[in-house]
Amino acid sequence: MLLLPYLKHLLFAKGPHGVHSPFVFKLITDVLKQQRPAVWNPIEEARRKLLANDTVYVVKDFGAGSKGLQTTRTYSRSVASSAMPKKKGEALHLLVEHLKPSGLLEIGTHFGIGTLYLSEALHSTKKIITLEGDPTHAAEARSLFHSFQKNNIEVVEGNFNDTLPTTLNTFPEMELVYVDGNHTEEATLRYFEVLLQHKNITCIVFDDIYWSKGMMRAWKKICADSRIELSLDFYWFGVIFLNGRMRKEHFDLYLPR
């Protein structure tokens, strides 16, 4: 993450008294301040077990311009650097719980910690498809979901360029998408355009929007797009709404956790 944009966000982000949208006001004063320790604690216990695992594995990374570069990494280091942080997981859980989508797509599974935060917000009959490029990550995520008895999660393994279009064609109930893979400007904008072809999507969450200058440019272009209605910038992630539910507005917000 870049330091200067973070300082600017702290300076200009709004709290509840600077927000005139009833939907956004409720989101930051009520929804995102709730607590679900009974739900979240088991996920954090799973994280702690992975952080204690020093097994070395080969990572096949298609993201961030790596072009399929293979490197070695320990489970513990990978989880520490790449798994969804607790604060973000809690906020996204509450957001999904509030929106109640009929189906959810995640682009970028990793070991599945973030997927669990998202899935715990949905009824067990609602489907989640999560896309992952690395075979080890996909296998460990499947094992984790099995241990949590999550039968409504499907892991689709492969390059996002191949698996995303196929998933869009076979997942009509998808309403919410969480994008957390290949943090480059070009890939993010490409996913954005592909996702907009799916008419049932009402909300897209983009992770790490200040990861790099390229991600910042991509996020700015997405927010300015005339097809987007409401856009919310929480610095750690951005949320956009579309399909006729909101008027065109943008808010830079503190994450109330």
C-alpha positions, -999 to +999 in steps of 0.1 A: +000+000+000+011+035-007+017+059+023+007+093+008-027+081-005-034+066+030-026+099+047-048+118+022-076+093+029-073+099+066-075+136+060-105+137+037-125+106+045-160+112+059-176+099+091-214+096+095-219+133+099-205+140+065-228+115+047-262+126+033-272+092+018-295+072+041-282+039+027-245+048+033-253+064+067-269+032+079-240+012+065-213+030+085-233+038+117-251+005+122-242-023+098-204-022+098-201-017+136-218-050+145-199-079+160-201-116+153-174-132+175-191-166+176-189-167+138-155-150+133-134-167+161-133-202+144-121-185+112-093-168+131-084-202+148-080-216+113-057-187+104-036-193+135-031-230+124-020-219+090+004-193+104+020-220+125+026-242+094+061-238+080+057-262+051+073-250+019+054-252-013+057-239-049+035-210-057+022-206-093+012-169-094-007-155-124-012-121-107+005-087-105+023-091-138+041-123-128+031-142-160+029-176-143+061-171-123+068-200-099+084-193-065+087-211-032+070-199+000+060-213+034+023-216+043+029-192+073+045-165+052+019-168+025-010-164+050+007-135+068+012-116+036-018-125+014-047-138+035-076-115+041-069-095+073-093-099+102-106-063+101-113-065+064-129-099+067-153-087+095-163-056+074-170-076+043-189-103+062-212-076+075-216-060+041-226-093+025-249-101+054-266-067+049-270-070+011-282-106+011-271-115-025-286-145-041-251-158-051-215-146-047-184-149-068-149-144-055-119-139-078-089-150-058-094-177-031-059-181-017-062-205+013-099-196+018-098-174+049-115-146+032-140-169+015-151-182+049-158-146+061-179-141+030-197-175+032-206-171+068-227-141+058-249-162+034-275-188+040-261-223+034-284-227+004-268-198-015-239-207-037-204-192-037-180-198-066-144-189-059-117-188-085-081-197-078-050-200-100-026-218-077-032-256-073-019-257-037-041-228-026-071-244-043-065-278-026-059-263+009-090-241+005-112-271-004-099-289+027-106-258+049-142-255+035-148-292+041-137-288+078-162-260+081-189-281+064-193-256+036-210-275+009-222-245-009-187-233-019-172-244-053-135-238-060-127-234-097-090-238-104-072-222-134-062-189-149-088-162-143-088-153-180-102-187-187-124-194-156-141-161-153-160-160-186-171-197-181-183-190-146-203-160-157-221-181-182-230-208-157-238-188-126-269-167-132-278-162-095-246-143-089-253-108-076-222-098-056-186-102-067-154-098-047-123-091-068-090-100-051-068-113-078-041-100-102-037-065-087-028-047-119-046-018-137-051-037-169-065-069-153-087-049-129-103-029-157-107-061-178-125-079-150-147-048-145-158-049-182-163-086-182-184-085-150-206-057-163-218-082-190-236-101-163-268-082-158-277-097-124-247-082-106-257-054-083-224-049-063-187-054-069-160-051-042-125-044-054-097-053-030-064-033-025-075-003-045-044+015-033-020-014-038-001+006-065-004+036-088-019+013-114-046+001-091-053+037-081-058+046-117-081+016-123-102+025-092-105+061-103-117+051-138-142+026-124-157+053-101-160+078-129-177+053-153-213+064-161-226+029-157-217+030-120-241+045-095-228+046-059-191+041-052-176+038-017-139+041-010-128+025+023-091+027+013-086-010+020-112-019-005-137-002-028-174-010-033-195-001-064-233-005-069-251-007-102-283-018-119-307+010-111-307+010-073-287+041-065-281+075-078-246+086-090-226+094-058-191+088-044-179+087-008-145+084+008-152+067+041-136+056+073-139+019+080-158+018+113-143-013+129 
